[in-house]
Structures are given as structure tokens and as C-alpha cells.
Amino acid sequence: MANVQPRVLLVEDEPAQREVLSYNLSAEGFGVTTAENGDEALMLVDEETPDIIVLDWMLPGVSGIEVCRRLKLRSETRNVPIIMLSARSEEVDRVRGLETGADDYVVKPYSVVELMARVRTQLRRVRPASVGETLAFDDITLDAETHKVFRSGEQLKLGPTEFRLLTTFMEKPGRVWSREQLLDRVWGRDIYVDTRTVDVHIGRLRKALCQFGGGDPLRTVRGAGYALG
């Protein structure tokens, strides 16, 4: 199974724009969900938190700026990067968009190539491994590009699922992940796997991480899940 794709929620009411952006995001290797208006966008975020949101300002019903404001007020979506698209090029509009919580502001008409670069830049902040970054935690190094993991200079042998689990933990050290969240991130929402399977693979990951000695860096949080460090 391939590494679970970074998820992009694209909110754009113009069908032609939506189709072009959806095509280009998919070509970049992202999993794309689309919404035509603000209400649909908020509903989709409730169902599944994306890794990044590309959001048009002018939408029917709830505006993009209002969607942005609401999502940045919620603790569970506050850190999801939002790139605002707008035909409003005045500085006052750009400032308003950024002050509402948008992480980037792109004026229409825009270069699709530039927008893809901005998406990758924002993803590098929240899911660095998804754009090929090398991750490090204590004496563990994970190279997302070559799919190699080292601990104290020794290359570790990890199965693909254990590699994805470790990537998830290393992108957010200290964060406690529930079994359900790990299933969603590592196996994907569309695949049914029993939550006990997570425990089995955590056990394998622990064994792999300690195959050349060293303490167990994974922490079991009773009633909550697992964390790195």
C-alpha cells in the first residue's frame, strides 16, 4: 500500500477553475476533495479534517473569509493551512484575509504552477514527509524520499506500514494519536481495519526501533493512544 496521500480540500464555485485545480493537485500526488460552497466545505471538514485547504473568497452562501474565520476558531482545525484565492487584489483585502487566519493569499488570475508551489510550501510545515523532507527525532532519522530509517547510524528494517506509522509520529513528536486517528492517517479512511491491528503494528514498530538496542521511544497513553517521546 502506498503512503497515504496528503489531503487537499478545494473550495471553488466556478466549475472550470475547480476542474483545472483538481486535475493539477491530483497530478501532484494529492488526494483531492472538492466543495462548491462554504456550507459544503464546513460539512466536509467535519467529516474528515484535510491537511490543507485551498479556499476561494467569493462563494455562494457562507463566504470563504467566513469559512476561514470559523475553522481558525476551532482547536481541531486551527492549524490546518488555508490558502485563500481571491480576485480582490487591494492591499486592504489581502490584509483582511491574512488577519482572518489565512496562511497565504493568492490573487486571481494566478499561475497554477505558483499555486502548486505554495501548496507544497504549506504542506512542508504540517506534513514535511509528504514533500520528501528528512525527519529527525533524538537518534532516529527518517528519509521520506528514499524510505530509509536510521537509528544511531544503523539502518533499521521496517515494513511499509511501520514506516508510515513512524512517519506519522515523527511529523508531530509528543502528539498523542488515538487508534482511530492512526487508522485514518496510516491505512486510509476507505479501508476497514480493526483497531487491534494498530496495536499489532505498534508492537512491530517498537521491535524494529530497538533492533540494535536503545530505549523504546514510543509511549502508550492509557485510554488515549500512542505518542513518540
C-alpha positions in Angstrom: 0.0 0.0 0.0 1.4 3.4 -0.9 1.9 6.1 1.7 -1.4 7.8 2.4 -1.7 11.0 0.2 -1.8 14.4 1.7 -5.4 15.5 1.6 -6.4 18.8 0.0 -9.9 20.3 0.3 -10.5 22.6 -2.7 -13.4 25.0 -2.3 -14.2 26.8 -5.6 -17.7 27.6 -7.0 -16.5 28.0 -10.6 -16.6 24.6 -12.3 -13.8 25.3 -14.8 -11.5 26.6 -12.2 -12.4 23.7 -9.9 -11.7 21.2 -12.6 -8.3 22.7 -13.5 -7.1 22.9 -9.9 -8.4 19.5 -9.0 -6.6 17.9 -12.0 -3.3 19.7 -11.2 -3.5 18.8 -7.4 -4.1 15.2 -8.3 -1.2 15.2 -10.7 1.0 16.5 -7.9 0.0 13.3 -5.9 -2.5 14.9 -3.5 -5.8 13.3 -2.6 -8.4 16.0 -3.6 -11.9 16.6 -2.2 -13.9 19.4 -3.7 -16.7 21.7 -2.4 -18.8 24.2 -4.4 -19.8 26.5 -1.5 -18.9 27.4 2.1 -21.6 25.2 3.8 -20.4 22.1 1.9 -16.8 22.9 2.8 -17.6 23.1 6.5 -19.6 19.9 6.4 -16.7 18.1 4.6 -14.2 19.4 7.2 -16.4 18.0 9.9 -16.4 14.6 8.2 -12.6 14.5 7.6 -10.0 17.1 8.5 -7.9 17.8 5.4 -4.1 18.5 5.6 -4.6 21.8 3.7 -7.5 23.9 2.3 -7.4 25.9 -0.9 -10.4 28.3 -0.5 -12.0 30.8 -2.8 -13.1 34.1 -1.1 -16.2 34.6 -3.1 -18.6 31.7 -2.5 -22.4 31.4 -2.6 -23.9 31.2 0.9 -21.1 31.3 3.6 -18.2 33.2 2.2 -14.6 31.9 2.0 -13.5 34.5 4.6 -16.2 33.3 7.0 -15.3 29.7 6.4 -11.7 30.6 7.2 -12.7 32.5 10.4 -14.8 29.6 11.7 -12.1 27.0 11.1 -9.3 29.1 12.7 -11.5 29.4 15.8 -11.8 25.6 16.3 -8.9 23.9 18.1 -9.1 20.8 15.9 -8.8 22.8 12.6 -6.8 25.9 13.8 -3.5 24.5 12.4 -4.8 23.4 9.0 -3.2 25.7 6.5 -5.6 27.7 4.4 -4.6 29.3 1.0 -7.1 32.0 0.1 -7.9 32.6 -3.6 -9.4 35.9 -4.5 -9.9 38.4 -7.3 -9.5 41.1 -4.7 -6.0 42.5 -5.2 -6.2 45.6 -3.0 -3.8 45.5 0.0 -6.7 46.1 2.4 -8.3 42.8 1.2 -5.1 40.9 1.4 -4.5 42.1 4.9 -8.1 41.2 5.9 -7.7 37.7 4.5 -4.4 37.1 6.4 -5.8 38.7 9.6 -8.8 36.3 9.4 -6.3 33.5 9.6 -5.4 32.6 6.0 -1.9 31.3 5.8 -1.4 32.5 2.3 -3.3 34.8 -0.1 -3.2 34.3 -3.9 -4.7 36.9 -6.3 -6.7 35.8 -9.4 -5.7 35.3 -12.2 -2.8 33.2 -10.8 -0.2 30.8 -12.2 -1.2 27.2 -11.4 2.5 26.3 -11.2 2.9 29.0 -8.5 -0.2 27.9 -6.6 1.1 24.3 -6.5 4.4 25.5 -5.1 2.6 27.4 -2.4 0.6 24.3 -1.5 3.8 22.3 -1.2 5.3 25.1 1.0 2.3 25.0 3.4 2.4 21.2 3.5 6.1 21.2 4.3 5.1 22.9 7.5 2.4 20.4 8.6 3.4 17.2 6.8 7.0 17.5 5.9 7.5 13.9 4.9 4.8 14.2 2.2 7.1 16.6 0.3 10.2 14.4 0.7 11.7 16.1 3.8 14.0 14.2 6.1 12.7 13.9 9.7 14.7 13.6 12.9 13.9 12.8 16.5 16.6 12.1 19.0 18.8 9.5 17.4 16.2 8.4 14.8 16.4 9.8 11.2 13.7 9.1 8.6 14.4 9.9 4.9 11.0 10.2 3.3 12.5 10.3 -0.2 14.5 7.0 0.0 12.2 5.3 2.6 15.1 4.6 4.9 15.2 4.9 8.6 18.4 5.1 10.8 18.9 4.9 14.5 22.3 5.9 15.9 23.7 5.4 12.3 22.3 1.9 11.9 19.8 1.3 9.1 16.6 -0.2 10.5 14.4 -2.7 8.7 10.8 -1.6 8.7 7.7 -2.9 6.9 5.7 -0.3 4.8 3.0 0.0 7.5 5.6 0.5 10.2 7.3 3.1 8.1 4.0 5.1 7.7 3.3 4.8 11.4 6.8 6.1 12.3 6.4 8.9 9.7 3.1 10.0 11.4 4.7 10.0 14.8 7.9 11.8 13.7 5.9 14.6 11.9 4.3 15.5 15.3 6.5 14.3 18.2 4.7 14.4 21.5 1.3 14.3 20.0 -1.0 11.5 21.2 -2.7 9.7 18.4 -5.7 7.6 19.0 -6.0 4.2 17.3 -8.8 5.6 15.1 -6.7 8.6 14.1 -3.8 6.3 13.2 -6.1 4.1 11.1 -7.3 7.1 9.3 -3.8 8.5 8.6 -1.9 5.3 8.0 -4.4 2.9 6.4 -6.8 5.5 4.9 -10.5 6.1 5.6 -11.7 3.8 2.8 -10.1 0.7 4.2 -11.7 -1.2 7.1 -9.1 -2.4 9.6 -9.8 -3.5 13.2 -8.3 -1.1 15.7 -6.5 -4.0 17.3 -4.4 -4.2 14.1 -2.9 -0.8 15.2 -1.6 -2.5 18.4 0.0 -5.3 16.4 1.8 -2.9 14.1 2.9 -0.7 17.0 4.4 -3.8 18.6 6.3 -4.5 15.3 7.5 -0.8 15.1 8.8 -0.9 18.7 10.7 -4.1 17.9 12.2 -2.6 14.7 13.2 0.6 16.5 15.0 -1.3 19.2 16.6 -4.0 16.9 20.1 -2.5 17.6 19.5 -1.6 21.2 18.3 1.8 22.6 15.2 2.5 24.7 11.7 2.4 23.3 10.8 5.9 22.1 7.1 5.1 21.8 4.8 5.9 24.6 1.4 4.2 25.3 -1.0 6.7 26.8 -3.7 4.7 28.7 -7.2 5.2 27.2 -5.9 7.6 24.6 -3.4 6.0 22.2 0.2 6.3 21.3 2.9 9.0 21.1 6.5 9.4 20.1 8.5 10.9 23.0 
